[in-house]
């Protein structure tokens, strides 16, 4: 059995029952501007947004760990960044999010303004491979949700820039795992990482903590 298959065998199913109701999904979110958007935005066609359950998982992770500098690779129209932006705002931090498509990026920027998060979420519309080297400093949180076959390349690019105790997370590791076998093998085998797969939805999120 190869390593990426072994990783699948070790899938961690967490929190899905607790988040099954709307009350569980949106508990504690009292900003009406953001609440309206995170209830409505994921239904838009051709935007490849994370399910609300996964957005909530990311929010809880960032909030619980107190992360203050985040990077998102793949904004789409900003749904996951709304959840992340809320958590980073609560922590006194900031999120940089990267989107290659102009139309989706402009839609995301409008959503950040509507949510009052434009001072927390910095959107850059550009190819992530060109933009990441321009970013100054390290991060304590990364979320990858872009072209699946590029996940391993993104991992190689960001891993040296994530602080110890920080997390690199990635979406669709269950639903589209076949398109990212090299990435799954890497996060399971790299001794610098401690990885678990969380099935808060059918799509799956990997969480790889940088060992201290």
Secondary structure by P-SEA (a helix, b strand, c coil): ccaaaaaaaacccccccccccccccccccccaaaaaaaaccccccccccccaaaaaaaaaaaaaacccbbbbccccccaaaaaaaaaaaaacbbbbbbbccaaaaaaaaaaaaaacccccbbbbccccccccccccccccbbbbbccccaaaaaaaaccccccccbbbbbccccccccccaaaaaaaacccccbbbbbccccbbbbbbbccc
